[in-house]
């Protein structure tokens, strides 16, 4: 007999990186759509921009998803 256990994901933290803000936003929005299927919504977003020595900008973000109540 096979036992199947389905556990609800209540919290999920994901990290994103991109060379430009438009790409970072696109990647986050795509993941928001994927996580809707898991009944997760955005709880908090934190983002940063770093300027490298050569002047190039680097963007990163942390998105905390929580189960919809």
Backbone as numpy.savetxt, mean C-alpha at the origin, in Angstrom:
# Nx Ny Nz CAx CAy CAz Cx Cy Cz
-9.46 -36.35 5.24 -10.30 -35.18 5.24 -9.41 -33.94 5.24
-9.80 -32.95 4.48 -9.05 -31.70 4.37 -9.75 -30.64 5.21
-8.99 -30.03 6.11 -9.54 -28.93 6.90 -9.13 -27.62 6.27
-10.11 -26.80 5.99 -9.85 -25.49 5.41 -10.21 -24.44 6.44
-9.25 -23.57 6.69 -9.46 -22.50 7.65 -9.33 -21.17 6.94
-10.35 -20.35 7.01 -10.32 -19.04 6.39 -10.23 -17.98 7.47
-9.10 -17.32 7.52 -8.90 -16.26 8.49 -9.03 -14.92 7.79
-9.75 -14.02 8.41 -9.93 -12.69 7.87 -8.69 -11.85 8.15
-8.18 -11.21 7.12 -7.05 -10.29 7.30 -7.61 -8.99 7.87
-7.14 -8.60 9.04 -7.66 -7.40 9.67 -6.76 -6.19 9.46
-5.46 -6.42 9.36 -4.49 -5.34 9.16 -3.47 -5.78 8.12
-3.08 -4.84 7.28 -2.06 -5.13 6.27 -1.30 -3.83 6.01
0.02 -3.89 6.06 0.86 -2.73 5.79 1.66 -3.02 4.52
1.63 -2.06 3.59 2.36 -2.24 2.34 3.25 -1.03 2.08
4.38 -1.30 1.43 5.38 -0.28 1.15 5.48 -0.07 -0.35
5.63 1.18 -0.76 5.70 1.51 -2.18 6.88 2.45 -2.42
7.50 2.33 -3.60 8.61 3.19 -4.00 8.45 3.54 -5.47
8.88 4.75 -5.83 8.82 5.15 -7.24 9.75 6.33 -7.48
10.11 6.51 -8.74 10.97 7.63 -9.13 10.20 8.93 -9.33
8.86 8.82 -9.44 8.06 10.04 -9.57 6.74 9.86 -8.84
6.15 10.97 -8.48 4.94 10.98 -7.68 3.75 10.34 -8.41
3.65 10.57 -9.70 2.56 10.00 -10.49 2.57 8.47 -10.46
3.76 7.88 -10.60 3.89 6.42 -10.57 3.57 5.89 -9.17
4.03 6.58 -8.15 3.74 6.16 -6.77 2.23 6.14 -6.54
1.56 7.20 -6.95 0.11 7.27 -6.78 -0.61 6.17 -7.55
-0.16 5.91 -8.78 -0.76 4.86 -9.61 -0.61 3.50 -8.93
0.57 3.21 -8.41 0.81 1.92 -7.75 -0.05 1.76 -6.50
-0.17 2.82 -5.73 -1.00 2.76 -4.52 -2.46 2.55 -4.89
-2.95 3.28 -5.89 -4.35 3.14 -6.30 -4.66 1.74 -6.82
-3.72 1.14 -7.55 -3.90 -0.23 -8.03 -4.03 -1.19 -6.84
-3.19 -1.00 -5.83 -3.23 -1.90 -4.68 -4.49 -1.69 -3.85
-4.98 -0.45 -3.80 -6.25 -0.19 -3.11 -7.36 -1.01 -3.76
-7.39 -1.05 -5.08 -8.41 -1.84 -5.79 -8.26 -3.33 -5.49
-7.03 -3.84 -5.46 -6.80 -5.26 -5.14 -7.27 -5.58 -3.72
-6.97 -4.69 -2.80 -7.31 -4.94 -1.40 -8.80 -4.82 -1.11
-9.53 -4.14 -1.98 -10.99 -4.09 -1.82 -11.58 -5.49 -1.89
-10.98 -6.36 -2.70 -11.45 -7.75 -2.80 -11.24 -8.50 -1.48
-10.28 -8.04 -0.68 -10.02 -8.65 0.63 -10.79 -7.93 1.73
-11.68 -7.01 1.32 -12.48 -6.20 2.25 -11.62 -5.32 3.14
-10.52 -4.81 2.56 -9.64 -3.90 3.28 -9.77 -2.50 2.69
-9.71 -1.51 3.56 -9.72 -0.12 3.11 -8.53 0.61 3.72
-8.21 1.75 3.16 -7.06 2.52 3.63 -7.38 3.12 5.00
-6.48 2.87 5.94 -6.61 3.44 7.28 -5.68 4.65 7.44
-4.46 4.53 6.91 -3.48 5.61 7.07 -2.44 5.53 5.96
-1.99 6.69 5.51 -0.93 6.77 4.50 0.16 7.70 5.02
1.40 7.26 4.88 2.55 8.08 5.23 3.47 8.08 4.01
3.99 9.25 3.65 4.84 9.29 2.46 6.03 10.21 2.71
7.08 9.98 1.92 8.29 10.78 2.02 8.87 11.00 0.63
9.64 12.07 0.51 10.37 12.35 -0.71 11.81 12.60 -0.29
12.74 11.97 -1.00 14.16 12.09 -0.69 14.87 12.61 -1.94
15.75 13.56 -1.75 16.56 14.07 -2.87 17.95 13.46 -2.76
18.35 12.76 -3.80 19.65 12.11 -3.82 20.74 13.14 -4.08
21.99 12.72 -3.94 23.13 13.62 -4.16 23.15 14.20 -5.57
22.65 13.41 -6.53 22.64 13.88 -7.93 21.42 14.74 -8.25
20.60 15.04 -7.23 19.43 15.88 -7.41 18.17 15.14 -7.79
18.29 13.84 -8.05 17.14 13.03 -8.43 16.24 12.80 -7.21
14.95 12.87 -7.42 14.00 12.66 -6.33 13.55 11.21 -6.28
13.29 10.75 -5.07 12.86 9.38 -4.83 11.68 9.43 -3.87
10.57 8.81 -4.25 9.35 8.86 -3.44 9.05 7.49 -2.84
8.56 7.51 -1.60 8.16 6.27 -0.95 6.91 6.52 -0.12
6.17 5.45 0.14 4.96 5.56 0.94 4.71 4.25 1.68
4.07 4.39 2.82 3.61 3.25 3.60 2.10 3.40 3.71
1.37 2.37 3.34 -0.09 2.41 3.42 -0.55 1.32 4.37
-1.34 1.72 5.37 -1.91 0.78 6.35 -3.36 0.53 5.95
-3.66 -0.72 5.64 -5.01 -1.13 5.29 -5.63 -1.82 6.51
-6.92 -1.59 6.72 -7.64 -2.25 7.82 -8.94 -2.85 7.26
-9.41 -3.87 7.95 -10.66 -4.50 7.55 -11.81 -3.52 7.68
-12.70 -3.58 6.71 -13.91 -2.74 6.77 -14.82 -3.29 7.85
-15.39 -2.40 8.61 -16.28 -2.83 9.70 -17.71 -2.58 9.33
